[in-house]
Amino acid sequence: MRVSISKIGLDGIRDLRTMFLHENNFQFVCNKCHDYGWADTWLFRIDNVRVGYGSVWGTDRRQDRDTIFEFYLLPPYRKHASVVFEEFQMHCKAIWIESQSNDIFLTTMLYRFCENSFAEAILFEDGFQTSFEIPGAIFRKRSEHDPMNGDDSEYVVEAGGEIVASGGLMLNYNIPYADIYMQTRETHREKGYATYIVQELKRIAYRMGRMPAARCNIGNRISQATLEKAGMRVCGFRLKGAIRVLED
């Protein structure tokens, strides 16, 4: 069996990547790395047959290429995963793996080849609908007359004549997913505004034909509780591990 690894442009593996996204069927956090030119992609061949691809980017500096974040093989060739992964790592010289725990294939490689792995973030999908209301609170689109104060979020919650929370949907993820983000003014926290805006942003996402998703840092218990109260549920984790030095 002859394994060959070659760097290639995104168009050269687009069909394989479509299969990767279709098979996994979840919001892929690093999807934008391809669109923004933050990643390099490598094609895998076994005995001159195209069998898969892998992608690397820089987790700390975008110009670096030290982290494998995609690794895909066509199902008939997955029995060769370890051999192909070792060849890939030697060619791209990555020292880290980042995976989503719901990406079972790459996560398997992380646990097989890494040490000191840990979870960086919690991933959420929509679980159920809620119907929270806060008397006097209005969810609306930001007006050109609203003060910005460094915040350009598209949607706001207004209460008592002032903006108390803001948020929006990030659409640079794989279709049909939309990533919810939000923030509450410090003086108005613990009043339910964050839960309320997440609820309303979920509705906006569905009206746009998108599936709401979200994530937060692994230690951010307040954001986790807010998302869960608004009907989101944990669907995975962002994992990172240092690749063990492979023996010659």
Secondary structure, DSSP 8 states (H G I E B T S, - for coil): --EEEEEE-GGGGHHHHHHHHHHH-S--TTTHHHHTT-EEEEEEEETTEEEEEEEEE-SSSTT---EEEEEEE-GGGGGGHHHHHHHHHHHH---EEEEETT-HHHHHHHHHHEEEEEEEEEEEEE--------TT-EEEE--TTS--TT---SEEEEETTEEEEEEEEE--SSTTEEEEEEEE-GGGTTSSHHHHHHHHHHHHHHHTT-EEEEEEETT-HHHHHHHHHTTEEEEEEEEEEEE-----
